[in-house]
Amino acid sequence: MNVASQTDDEQMALWNGPAGRAWVETQELLDQMFKPIEDLLVEAVFASSGRRVLDVGCGTGSTTLAVARLLGEKGRCTGIDISEPMLTAAQARAERQSTPASFIRANAQNHAFEPASFDMLISRFGVMFFDDPVRAFANLRRAAKDDAQMRFLAWRSPSENPFMTTAERAAAPLLPNIPARRPDAPGQFAFADQRRVHRILEESGWTEIDIRPIDVACTLPEKELVRYLTRLGPLGRILHEVDDRTRTQVIETVRAAFEPYVHGAEVRFTAACWMIGARAPSATAAP
């Protein structure tokens, strides 16, 4: 098996296993945390002429549903993700809310989309997990109509997002086997390098590429902090494997490390992101 297929299998196992279940269990917390990011994407759709919208890496569907509510009967929003537990949650939310969104369980990197079927593509932190991003964005380009817009947000570097790495840094002395992040590998910070992102989009056929840094203020309730730090990220993946004594020590140590972000009943942090825009080129007129 080649490296690419190994990576793809790893992502499939991760998001259909512990990571997917953790996101479902903490869905309301994460949606609250990332509501400002979602709002930016909804505003982008509102400002565009997009009526057929694709939400890439839609997870449990919060952004998909928000866009679907915005479009109403004038359009349609479809979410795509590889995670069965997350899409099951997304579909249940859509049914509860009577929101006409649709969902596809597939890898957007190689899914056989109907060609030229979307006039806007969006993503809230959902496009950094492809093992072959050029192939993925070329496939998304084929799914996009000529002149379609794409707008997504991705994390900048770990050094610019210390909140996101606090748990693993604090736990590392106690858990030497905590999974290490690999630069440019599929994962949260895979799009940290602006030049790499530009190259990926250019090589996959997108034009008018615009990559801007944006800092977004995010919050979560202090009472949810321990649940957040013990369920998500590299720490959340291995904490259940340790004995009770070690687990208690790790939680105390990590919780103390988050103290600079705690302001009374609220935890505040800055999400250092790239706001990335691009356009599908119009077909060249025949001579």
Order of alpha helices (4+ residues) and beta strands (2+ residues): alpha-alpha-alpha-alpha-beta-alpha-beta-alpha-beta-beta-alpha-beta-alpha-alpha-beta-alpha-alpha-alpha-beta-beta
